[in-house]
């Protein structure tokens, strides 16, 4: 009887791993086959992707310069401002040839004013809007640098930024000095200004180029350069310059957001339609060999 109990316990013990194994685990491909499949998809799968959804995180450097309508005899000038920015977008790509993406970008437009009153170091006054923008962008693959597999290639991009209009005061400036025309007469020179945010939304058009390369079946990396054209100002600096002996002059510095961006983007495909049979059939590969 003891031998019978012993055989029973041994049989139960041997059956435990089988009982704990799911049906999907039983038919699951070995890990090395999964690795092989992922490599095939990374190398050849781009040509067989019907469509995919992705999220992306982008970081860039933006250079923008406001538009000045009057330099007041060369005393004031607009300065270029270079600042980092970032964005997060959701996109959809069709057959790795067309794509559209939309999302949020944090990157301000500026008015940067340089005032030269004959001193060694000019005075600098810089203001920025609220940074928040929303972007909609379309993309078209110009040509692939990896043949028909479309693992990497150059894309043409075009889009528009929407900058909300918040309104409000951003700051004031006031400079004054005295100039002696003669021993008896003194001129008072005064420069004053006020910076305001726009009450209405504005837009920025963009046109750019991007080189994208697939890092894996899910990840790809893009390097881009884009030109920006402001279609309306989101921040303005209004100036007035007066002297005792001359009429008042006026100038305006308009922060359109025009300039350039240079950046990098990391994308992750959250859903893609890519039949397994297409990849294996057209590459002539078999898993498990």
C-alpha positions as a Python dict, from the first residue, in 0.01 Angstrom:
ca = {
    (1, 'X'): (0, 0, 0),
    (2, 'X'): (284, 240, 84),
    (3, 'X'): (434, 181, -261),
    (4, 'X'): (96, 265, -418),
    (5, 'X'): (78, 597, -226),
    (6, 'X'): (435, 675, -326),
    (7, 'X'): (360, 619, -696),
    (8, 'X'): (48, 836, -667),
    (9, 'X'): (241, 1131, -517),
    (10, 'X'): (517, 1100, -777),
    (11, 'X'): (259, 1109, -1058),
    (12, 'X'): (91, 1419, -913),
    (13, 'X'): (429, 1592, -867),
    (14, 'X'): (526, 1519, -1228),
    (15, 'X'): (194, 1654, -1357),
    (16, 'X'): (212, 1988, -1172),
    (17, 'X'): (426, 2173, -1435),
    (18, 'X'): (192, 2056, -1712),
    (19, 'X'): (-116, 2166, -1518),
    (20, 'X'): (37, 2510, -1460),
    (21, 'X'): (119, 2562, -1825),
    (22, 'X'): (-137, 2759, -2030),
    (23, 'X'): (-239, 2646, -2377),
    (24, 'X'): (-83, 2963, -2520),
    (25, 'X'): (243, 2881, -2340),
    (26, 'X'): (241, 2532, -2488),
    (27, 'X'): (221, 2665, -2842),
    (28, 'X'): (442, 2970, -2782),
    (29, 'X'): (746, 2997, -3010),
    (30, 'X'): (1084, 2969, -2844),
    (31, 'X'): (1244, 3295, -2737),
    (32, 'X'): (1516, 3277, -3002),
    (33, 'X'): (1248, 3251, -3272),
    (34, 'X'): (1077, 3563, -3138),
    (35, 'X'): (1408, 3747, -3153),
    (36, 'X'): (1458, 3626, -3511),
    (37, 'X'): (1110, 3743, -3609),
    (38, 'X'): (1166, 4085, -3454),
    (39, 'X'): (1486, 4123, -3652),
    (40, 'X'): (1307, 4030, -3975),
    (41, 'X'): (1032, 4282, -3908),
    (42, 'X'): (1282, 4552, -3823),
    (43, 'X'): (1481, 4489, -4139),
    (44, 'X'): (1211, 4409, -4394),
    (45, 'X'): (876, 4480, -4234),
    (46, 'X'): (845, 4849, -4327),
    (47, 'X'): (740, 4764, -4680),
    (48, 'X'): (450, 4552, -4550),
    (49, 'X'): (310, 4783, -4283),
    (50, 'X'): (-37, 4889, -4388),
    (51, 'X'): (-83, 5149, -4119),
    (52, 'X'): (29, 5225, -3766),
    (53, 'X'): (-47, 5455, -3474),
    (54, 'X'): (239, 5603, -3278),
    (55, 'X'): (323, 5846, -3000),
    (56, 'X'): (631, 6062, -3015),
    (57, 'X'): (839, 6283, -2789),
    (58, 'X'): (1042, 6559, -2954),
    (59, 'X'): (1311, 6791, -2826),
    (60, 'X'): (1450, 7080, -3028),
    (61, 'X'): (1628, 7412, -3030),
    (62, 'X'): (1429, 7706, -3164),
    (63, 'X'): (1571, 8034, -3293),
    (64, 'X'): (1323, 8317, -3352),
    (65, 'X'): (1354, 8690, -3417),
    (66, 'X'): (1087, 8956, -3384),
    (67, 'X'): (1005, 9204, -3662),
    (68, 'X'): (1103, 9568, -3597),
    (69, 'X'): (943, 9840, -3812),
    (70, 'X'): (1163, 10135, -3707),
    (71, 'X'): (1519, 10132, -3572),
    (72, 'X'): (1492, 10499, -3457),
    (73, 'X'): (1810, 10603, -3629),
    (74, 'X'): (1991, 10279, -3542),
    (75, 'X'): (1941, 10318, -3168),
    (76, 'X'): (1721, 10007, -3127),
    (77, 'X'): (1739, 9667, -3292),
    (78, 'X'): (1582, 9321, -3278),
    (79, 'X'): (1791, 9034, -3142),
    (80, 'X'): (1763, 8666, -3227),
    (81, 'X'): (1666, 8440, -2933),
    (82, 'X'): (1770, 8072, -2914),
    (83, 'X'): (1589, 7854, -2662),
    (84, 'X'): (1512, 7479, -2619),
    (85, 'X'): (1162, 7341, -2659),
    (86, 'X'): (979, 7009, -2646),
    (87, 'X'): (658, 6848, -2764),
    (88, 'X'): (443, 6534, -2742),
    (89, 'X'): (240, 6414, -3042),
    (90, 'X'): (6, 6137, -3157),
    (91, 'X'): (41, 6024, -3518),
    (92, 'X'): (-88, 5787, -3784),
    (93, 'X'): (120, 5655, -4077),
    (94, 'X'): (-8, 5487, -4393),
    (95, 'X'): (216, 5236, -4574),
    (96, 'X'): (524, 5415, -4442),
    (97, 'X'): (470, 5678, -4713),
    (98, 'X'): (223, 5924, -4563),
    (99, 'X'): (174, 6038, -4207),
    (100, 'X'): (-20, 6294, -4007),
    (101, 'X'): (44, 6391, -3645),
    (102, 'X'): (-92, 6638, -3393),
    (103, 'X'): (-7, 6737, -3039),
    (104, 'X'): (127, 6987, -2791),
    (105, 'X'): (446, 7194, -2818),
    (106, 'X'): (602, 7408, -2547),
    (107, 'X'): (817, 7675, -2711),
    (108, 'X'): (769, 8052, -2668),
    (109, 'X'): (788, 8336, -2919),
    (110, 'X'): (997, 8636, -2818),
    (111, 'X'): (1055, 9006, -2858),
    (112, 'X'): (1419, 9084, -2777),
    (113, 'X'): (1515, 9452, -2796),
    (114, 'X'): (1870, 9588, -2802),
    (115, 'X'): (1910, 9959, -2713),
    (116, 'X'): (2241, 10120, -2811),
    (117, 'X'): (2294, 10464, -2659),
    (118, 'X'): (2662, 10489, -2746),
    (119, 'X'): (2776, 10277, -2454),
    (120, 'X'): (3013, 9979, -2467),
    (121, 'X'): (2741, 9727, -2379),
    (122, 'X'): (2391, 9791, -2523),
    (123, 'X'): (2090, 9743, -2296),
    (124, 'X'): (1885, 9429, -2369),
    (125, 'X'): (1517, 9379, -2296),
    (126, 'X'): (1364, 9037, -2367),
    (127, 'X'): (1004, 8919, -2334),
    (128, 'X'): (823, 8594, -2417),
    (129, 'X'): (467, 8471, -2459),
    (130, 'X'): (312, 8181, -2265),
    (131, 'X'): (499, 7907, -2460),
    (132, 'X'): (195, 7684, -2520),
    (133, 'X'): (116, 7585, -2881),
    (134, 'X'): (-70, 7310, -3063),
    (135, 'X'): (65, 7165, -3386),
    (136, 'X'): (-87, 6976, -3680),
    (137, 'X'): (162, 6829, -3928),
    (138, 'X'): (153, 6623, -4246),
    (139, 'X'): (446, 6416, -4376),
    (140, 'X'): (541, 6253, -4705),
    (141, 'X'): (827, 6011, -4767),
    (142, 'X'): (1047, 6161, -5040),
    (143, 'X'): (1277, 5862, -5085),
    (144, 'X'): (1396, 5563, -4888),
    (145, 'X'): (1764, 5515, -4809),
    (146, 'X'): (1710, 5142, -4744),
    (147, 'X'): (1557, 5039, -5075),
    (148, 'X'): (1203, 4897, -5084),
    (149, 'X'): (1210, 4800, -4715),
    (150, 'X'): (1171, 5161, -4601),
    (151, 'X'): (1367, 5119, -4278),
    (152, 'X'): (1501, 5472, -4316),
    (153, 'X'): (1446, 5769, -4543),
    (154, 'X'): (1393, 6142, -4592),
    (155, 'X'): (1052, 6295, -4527),
    (156, 'X'): (904, 6628, -4632),
    (157, 'X'): (694, 6784, -4354),
    (158, 'X'): (449, 7072, -4351),
    (159, 'X'): (222, 7195, -4076),
    (160, 'X'): (75, 7475, -3872),
    (161, 'X'): (106, 7583, -3508),
    (162, 'X'): (-188, 7736, -3324),
    (163, 'X'): (-85, 7979, -3049),
    (164, 'X'): (-367, 8070, -2806),
    (165, 'X'): (-427, 8439, -2732),
    (166, 'X'): (-425, 8509, -2361),
    (167, 'X'): (-377, 8886, -2344),
    (168, 'X'): (-217, 9078, -2060),
    (169, 'X'): (84, 9295, -1986),
    (170, 'X'): (433, 9143, -2007),
    (171, 'X'): (640, 9437, -1885),
    (172, 'X'): (743, 9798, -1930),
    (173, 'X'): (1071, 9976, -1992),
    (174, 'X'): (1182, 10336, -1943),
    (175, 'X'): (1522, 10488, -2020),
    (176, 'X'): (1617, 10855, -1987),
    (177, 'X'): (1937, 11059, -2023),
    (178, 'X'): (2049, 11414, -2091),
    (179, 'X'): (2241, 11558, -2385),
    (180, 'X'): (2401, 11902, -2380),
    (181, 'X'): (2350, 12096, -2703),
    (182, 'X'): (2528, 12396, -2554),
    (183, 'X'): (2618, 12527, -2211),
    (184, 'X'): (2274, 12680, -2179),
    (185, 'X'): (2052, 12416, -2343),
    (186, 'X'): (1999, 12054, -2236),
    (187, 'X'): (1799, 11788, -2426),
    (188, 'X'): (1607, 11522, -2236),
    (189, 'X'): (1616, 11189, -2423),
    (190, 'X'): (1352, 10939, -2321),
    (191, 'X'): (1272, 10588, -2450),
    (192, 'X'): (971, 10408, -2311),
    (193, 'X'): (795, 10087, -2407),
    (194, 'X'): (525, 9841, -2312),
    (195, 'X'): (490, 9472, -2402),
    (196, 'X'): (151, 9309, -2443),
    (197, 'X'): (30, 8958, -2526),
    (198, 'X'): (-221, 8925, -2807),
    (199, 'X'): (-587, 8881, -2714),
    (200, 'X'): (-654, 8671, -3026),
    (201, 'X'): (-500, 8340, -3134),
    (202, 'X'): (-221, 8344, -3391),
    (203, 'X'): (-71, 8085, -3622),
    (204, 'X'): (272, 7977, -3745),
    (205, 'X'): (327, 7789, -4071),
    (206, 'X'): (613, 7540, -4097),
    (207, 'X'): (798, 7355, -4371),
    (208, 'X'): (1076, 7110, -4300),
    (209, 'X'): (1275, 6798, -4374),
    (210, 'X'): (1331, 6495, -4152),
    (211, 'X'): (1553, 6190, -4172),
    (212, 'X'): (1398, 5892, -3994),
    (213, 'X'): (1554, 5553, -3916),
    (214, 'X'): (1388, 5247, -3759),
    (215, 'X'): (1561, 5130, -3441),
    (216, 'X'): (1335, 4829, -3386),
    (217, 'X'): (990, 4701, -3475),
    (218, 'X'): (836, 4957, -3238),
    (219, 'X'): (1085, 5246, -3217),
    (220, 'X'): (1218, 5490, -3474),
    (221, 'X'): (1431, 5804, -3445),
    (222, 'X'): (1402, 6122, -3651),
    (223, 'X'): (1635, 6420, -3699),
    (224, 'X'): (1466, 6732, -3835),
    (225, 'X'): (1511, 7093, -3945),
    (226, 'X'): (1207, 7317, -3997),
    (227, 'X'): (1149, 7674, -4113),
    (228, 'X'): (877, 7874, -3934),
    (229, 'X'): (677, 8170, -4064),
    (230, 'X'): (462, 8365, -3822),
    (231, 'X'): (119, 8452, -3962),
    (232, 'X'): (33, 8685, -3677),
    (233, 'X'): (203, 8826, -3368),
    (234, 'X'): (139, 8672, -3027),
    (235, 'X'): (345, 8933, -2837),
    (236, 'X'): (418, 9300, -2923),
    (237, 'X'): (652, 9560, -2776),
    (238, 'X'): (547, 9920, -2853),
    (239, 'X'): (815, 10191, -2821),
    (240, 'X'): (819, 10570, -2817),
    (241, 'X'): (1131, 10788, -2832),
    (242, 'X'): (1117, 11156, -2751),
    (243, 'X'): (1362, 11444, -2717),
    (244, 'X'): (1314, 11805, -2616),
    (245, 'X'): (1399, 11937, -2959),
    (246, 'X'): (1245, 11677, -3196),
    (247, 'X'): (905, 11514, -3253),
    (248, 'X'): (830, 11180, -3087),
    (249, 'X'): (916, 10869, -3288),
    (250, 'X'): (738, 10536, -3257),
    (251, 'X'): (843, 10176, -3321),
    (252, 'X'): (693, 9833, -3279),
    (253, 'X'): (857, 9496, -3224),
    (254, 'X'): (623, 9213, -3332),
    (255, 'X'): (684, 8863, -3196),
    (256, 'X'): (565, 8648, -3487),
    (257, 'X'): (760, 8338, -3389),
    (258, 'X'): (937, 8324, -3728),
    (259, 'X'): (1264, 8134, -3732),
    (260, 'X'): (1402, 7779, -3736),
    (261, 'X'): (1390, 7463, -3526),
    (262, 'X'): (1646, 7182, -3513),
    (263, 'X'): (1558, 6871, -3319),
    (264, 'X'): (1527, 6499, -3260),
    (265, 'X'): (1213, 6286, -3223),
    (266, 'X'): (1168, 5941, -3071),
    (267, 'X'): (855, 5753, -3181),
    (268, 'X'): (691, 5443, -3038),
    (269, 'X'): (434, 5248, -3240),
    (270, 'X'): (141, 5165, -3015),
    (271, 'X'): (-53, 4975, -3284),
    (272, 'X'): (45, 4851, -3628),
    (273, 'X'): (-115, 4639, -3897),
    (274, 'X'): (150, 4410, -4042),
    (275, 'X'): (58, 4051, -4144),
    (276, 'X'): (313, 3798, -4020),
    (277, 'X'): (274, 3587, -4336),
    (278, 'X'): (371, 3879, -4562),
    (279, 'X'): (703, 3932, -4389),
    (280, 'X'): (795, 3563, -4389),
    (281, 'X'): (671, 3495, -4743),
    (282, 'X'): (845, 3787, -4909),
    (283, 'X'): (1173, 3749, -4722),
    (284, 'X'): (1184, 3370, -4779),
    (285, 'X'): (1251, 3312, -4408),
    (286, 'X'): (1132, 3041, -4173),
    (287, 'X'): (1129, 3058, -3800),
    (288, 'X'): (1290, 2779, -3607),
    (289, 'X'): (1572, 2720, -3856),
}
